Amino acid sequence: MNAVAQILENCPSDDDSHRSGTSATWDERVLTEVSTVLFASLRRSDQRLRGVAYLRGLLGAKGRRSIRNMAALLGGSATEQSLHHFVSDSTWDWVPVRRSLARHITQLDPPLAYVVRPMVIPKTGENSVGVDRQFVSELGQLVNAQQAVGIWSATERMSVPLNWRLHLSPSWLNDRMRRRQASIPDDLGDRTLGDWAVEAAVETASDWGLPRRPVVLDARHMDLASTIASFRAAGVPFLARINSAVQLTVTDPALQGRTPEVQQAIQIMTAARDRMRPAPLPGRGPESGRPMHLTTKIRVRPSPAVRQLAGPGELALLGVAESRRQGPVELWLTDMTETRLPTLMRLSRLVRRADHDFRETTDRLGIRDFTGRSYAGWHRHVTLASAAHAVSVLDADEPGAKGTGERRD
């Protein structure tokens, strides 16, 4: 049994009643502890003080977490200038700060997986770094927005964002004036949001000295072959939601000979619907009054075209259905072929955990409220907003626990 499976076996399933605090509340002792860890890489004491002030502003301001609103809480116009300089024009590196936050969080509450979650930031103007009118797959429409992706440390009890990438379109990368005004690094080239997602996930799961855990992601709008290849090259296990048209070859002895050489994932699952069994998922089952999902796992390998890039190794295809008549509503692909089906299904639900915590905590703390034009400023802001999220959900009396719903001095 692998490490994730062992943790899950000893971890009670969560349900809708066990959720993080939904308001900007925090424990003063947690703020002190997180700030000490977070800003250890900042050499100057004035930067460390401004970092703590920025966190207080994110946690305590009312409404939009603009620098002006945070400064009004903390001290007025002089504070506004100080905070603006700290986040947009200062020289401190956000990567060591993120890495320190990640190590602190994963030590307090070891993750079951690292979840990849996209973030769309609608904008009305054209000056915020990265903003563009672009098609957003998750929304199915053109939106004037920034697009980013976050990597979350996730358990069934809570999740915390650790790492970020901001997507920049050619209209930014190929415009010298825009690049100069936003201070976009010279070595930053054109990459898809999916490329950034995989890079950030590999960095977080493999390069930061964190607990080795799988990456869970929605890869329906990504290049699946390059995604699998990148994770395999880094030795990072993955569980990826895929679309129904992905081409696969069945290697499962129970189905070999019953299906053509290469089939779409949905066709494979349709042929295997008699193998669907009820799955005990968090918050479902007879005691919850909510119907249980039906699931099954089929051994497969990538199609020949995908194998050229991703390699020949065996994978497992998971199907999740409401009933045998309706067929699967979710399809997942993983290289964790020996991991038990209930464990894989619980891992897949961590995407919903991150979605919930983004909606109820991270977004309320202003992670999408940065209005500056600076590339570095955007990265510093989301790093500090991630830290504010951590402060708001941790309890000093019980490491890794949820916020208590009130500030305690």
ROKE-99678 format. One record per residue (C-alpha): x negated, y negated, z negated; residue in one letter. Coordinates in steps of 0.02 Angstrom, whole numbers, padded with zeros to 5 digits, always signed. Layout:
% residues N
XYZA ...
***
This chain:
% residues 409
+00000+00000+00000M -00074-00169+00050N -00087-00322-00064A +00071-00404+00001V +00172-00245-00019A +00109-00223-00197Q +00158-00400-00243I +00329-00380-00165L +00360-00217-00254E +00333-00307-00421N +00424-00467-00372C +00613-00478-00397P +00713-00532-00246S +00767-00713-00245D +00940-00778-00205D +01022-00946-00173D +01029-00989-00358S +00839-00991-00375H +00785-01148-00284R +00661-01288-00306S +00716-01455-00380G +00802-01566-00251T +00758-01737-00324S +00595-01830-00346A +00555-01763-00519T +00388-01713-00592W +00291-01667-00746D +00160-01799-00791E +00038-01663-00843R +00053-01581-00673V +00022-01747-00586L -00137-01770-00689T -00197-01593-00654E -00160-01597-00468V -00238-01770-00447S -00397-01714-00534T -00414-01564-00420V -00357-01654-00264L -00468-01806-00269F -00629-01725-00331A -00701-01745-00156S -00675-01934-00159L -00838-02009-00219R -00773-02181-00263R -00668-02206-00420S -00562-02341-00336D -00511-02216-00201Q -00463-02088-00333R -00357-02218-00423L -00271-02267-00261R -00238-02085-00224G -00148-02064-00390V -00051-02225-00359A +00003-02162-00187Y +00066-02000-00263L +00163-02098-00394R +00239-02203-00257G +00295-02049-00159L +00367-01969-00315L +00450-02123-00391G +00507-02239-00251A +00690-02249-00204K +00745-02219-00026G +00620-02223+00115R +00440-02196+00058R +00368-02341+00155S +00210-02421+00086I +00312-02577+00047R +00440-02480-00056N +00305-02385-00148M +00210-02546-00184A +00368-02627-00252A +00375-02487-00380L +00191-02499-00423L +00143-02683-00419G +00191-02791-00272G +00100-02865-00122S -00077-02836-00184A -00037-02653-00212T +00042-02644-00039E -00120-02702+00042Q -00221-02582-00065S -00112-02432-00021L -00110-02476+00164H -00299-02485+00169H -00316-02323+00071F -00208-02220+00188V -00240-02304+00357S -00411-02386+00357D -00514-02298+00224S -00650-02171+00262T -00603-02023+00152W -00586-01854+00236D -00417-01770+00215W -00480-01593+00253V -00570-01564+00086P -00416-01635-00003V -00302-01513+00087R -00420-01369+00051R -00424-01414-00134S -00234-01422-00139L -00222-01254-00050A -00342-01169-00171R -00252-01243-00322H -00080-01189-00263I -00130-01014-00211T -00218-00985-00376Q -00065-01040-00475L +00061-00947-00368D -00021-00821-00249P +00074-00823-00084P +00159-00678+00001L +00122-00757+00169A +00075-00918+00258Y +00225-00984+00354V +00210-01089+00511V +00344-01224+00519R +00365-01359+00653P +00411-01537+00603M +00498-01661+00718V +00488-01845+00669I +00614-01950+00769P +00556-02127+00808K +00639-02279+00886T +00480-02366+00948G +00327-02316+01048E +00183-02370+00936N +00174-02234+00802S +00030-02118+00841V +00085-01969+00946G +00262-02030+00977V +00329-01986+01149D +00490-01941+01236R +00473-01755+01248Q +00574-01596+01251F +00589-01517+01079V +00619-01330+01095S +00696-01313+00922E +00825-01448+00963L +00848-01403+01146G +00842-01584+01202Q +00733-01734+01244L +00689-01836+01090V +00582-01990+01060N +00478-01917+00920A +00315-01858+00847Q +00292-01670+00842Q +00187-01585+00710A +00165-01415+00632V +00134-01368+00450G +00065-01212+00367I +00153-01167+00204W +00102-01056+00059S +00261-00959+00027A +00336-00844-00103T +00519-00800-00123E +00528-00926-00265R +00449-01078-00184M +00339-01140-00042S +00214-01282-00027V +00142-01361+00133P -00048-01345+00142L -00110-01391+00315N -00052-01496+00463W -00079-01532+00647R -00007-01677+00748L +00027-01646+00932H -00034-01779+01053L +00033-01782+01231S -00070-01831+01385P +00010-02004+01378S -00093-02031+01220W -00247-01930+01260L -00272-02004+01433N -00241-02185+01384D -00406-02262+01326R -00322-02412+01243M -00199-02305+01147R -00338-02189+01091R -00443-02334+01030R -00299-02420+00939Q -00250-02259+00850A -00431-02207+00819S -00401-02037+00898I -00562-01933+00888P -00657-01920+01053D -00664-01729+01045D -00476-01708+01028L -00412-01630+01190G -00246-01581+01267D -00169-01432+01178R +00007-01367+01157T +00097-01374+00991L +00084-01184+00988G -00104-01194+01006D -00113-01314+00859W +00000-01200+00757A -00112-01049+00782V -00271-01148+00749E -00203-01219+00586A -00136-01049+00532A -00302-00962+00564V -00397-01101+00475E -00284-01088+00324T -00273-00899+00314A -00452-00858+00361S -00572-01004+00338D -00526-01087+00172W -00566-00947+00051G -00382-00919+00007L -00298-00752-00030P -00289-00647+00127R -00107-00645+00179R -00011-00625+00342P +00051-00771+00445V +00239-00778+00476V +00297-00885+00622L +00429-00914+00753D +00338-00882+00918A +00488-00888+01033R +00424-01046+01118H +00239-01002+01112M +00119-00909+01225D +00135-00740+01141L -00018-00660+01221A -00139-00797+01166S -00056-00804+00995T -00083-00618+00965I -00260-00629+01033A -00306-00773+00917S -00239-00687+00761F -00324-00523+00806R -00490-00609+00839A -00481-00691+00668A -00425-00531+00580G -00265-00616+00521V -00109-00505+00515P +00048-00583+00585F +00237-00566+00590L +00308-00665+00737A +00487-00693+00789R +00499-00665+00976I +00628-00693+01111N +00729-00550+01184S +00643-00550+01354A +00467-00505+01290V +00401-00355+01387Q +00343-00208+01282L +00302-00024+01301T +00375+00101+01177V +00249+00215+01089T +00367+00276+00953D +00380+00467+00970P +00567+00462+00931A +00601+00353+01084L +00466+00402+01207Q +00542+00478+01362G +00710+00394+01328R +00655+00223+01391T +00560+00159+01546P +00374+00121+01537E +00400-00067+01510V +00559-00144+01441Q +00622-00304+01366Q +00624-00307+01177A +00813-00321+01172I +00831-00166+01282Q +00717-00066+01168I +00819-00115+01016M +00982-00077+01103T +00918+00099+01140A +00870+00117+00956A +01030+00050+00878R +01073+00221+00807D +00917+00204+00698R +00980+00042+00618M +00994+00056+00428R +01054-00066+00294P +00912-00172+00225A +00910-00247+00049P +00865-00429+00082L +00853-00572-00043P +01025-00636-00089G +01118-00497+00003R +01196-00334-00046G +01352-00271-00134P +01318-00370-00293E +01307-00536-00198S +01467-00516-00100G +01369-00551+00060R +01349-00420+00198P +01183-00332+00215M +01087-00338+00377H +01046-00183+00478L +00864-00161+00526T +00745-00042+00610T +00562-00035+00661K +00497+00036+00826I +00315+00066+00871R +00266-00022+01032V +00119-00096+01123R +00109-00254+01230P +00147-00247+01415S -00004-00226+01531P -00005-00413+01570A -00010-00459+01387V -00138-00324+01345R -00265-00408+01460Q -00276-00551+01335L -00207-00483+01171A -00290-00311+01175G -00217-00135+01175P -00181-00110+00989G -00014-00042+00932E +00120-00158+00863L +00289-00138+00779A +00451-00213+00843L +00582-00256+00712L +00765-00285+00746G +00890-00368+00630V +01076-00349+00666A +01241-00392+00584E +01316-00230+00649S +01275-00091+00772R +01409-00152+00891R +01341-00329+00904Q +01159-00282+00925G +01007-00372+00854P +01016-00557+00811V +00829-00569+00772E +00678-00485+00847L +00507-00485+00763W +00337-00418+00818L +00195-00374+00698T +00026-00288+00693D +00064-00227+00515M +00124-00060+00581T +00099+00035+00418E +00193-00091+00310T +00364-00033+00250R +00516-00105+00336L +00592-00185+00178P +00427-00275+00147T +00421-00343+00324L +00601-00401+00314M +00568-00494+00152R +00419-00578+00233L +00527-00633+00379S +00646-00722+00259R +00504-00835+00200L +00535-00945+00352V +00701-00991+00273R +00614-01025+00108R +00501-01153+00193A +00648-01228+00288D +00745-01251+00126H +00599-01328+00032D +00559-01447+00174F +00740-01506+00178R +00764-01520-00010E +00592-01578-00069T +00461-01623+00061T +00574-01729+00171D +00649-01817+00020R +00474-01863-00035L +00443-01955+00128G +00331-01842+00230I +00410-01912+00390R +00409-02093+00331D +00235-02147+00389F +00251-02289+00515T +00069-02331+00546G -00024-02318+00711R -00178-02231+00642S -00212-02047+00679Y -00311-02031+00518A -00175-02125+00424G -00043-02000+00480W -00151-01854+00422H -00189-01936+00254R -00005-01975+00225H +00058-01798+00259V -00083-01729+00150T -00029-01839+00005L +00155-01801+00035A +00111-01615+00027S +00027-01647-00140A +00180-01741-00201A +00286-01591-00153H +00171-01479-00256A +00181-01595-00407V +00371-01598-00397S +00393-01409-00396V +00260-01357-00522L +00289-01347-00710D +00143-01371-00828A +00215-01248-00954D +00235-01109-00827E +00108-01111-00685P +00191-01085-00518G +00367-01117-00584A +00494-01240-00519K +00517-01419-00572G +00630-01445-00721T +00737-01585-00651G +00671-01728-00756E +00511-01824-00782R +00423-01789-00946R +00290-01911-01006D 
***
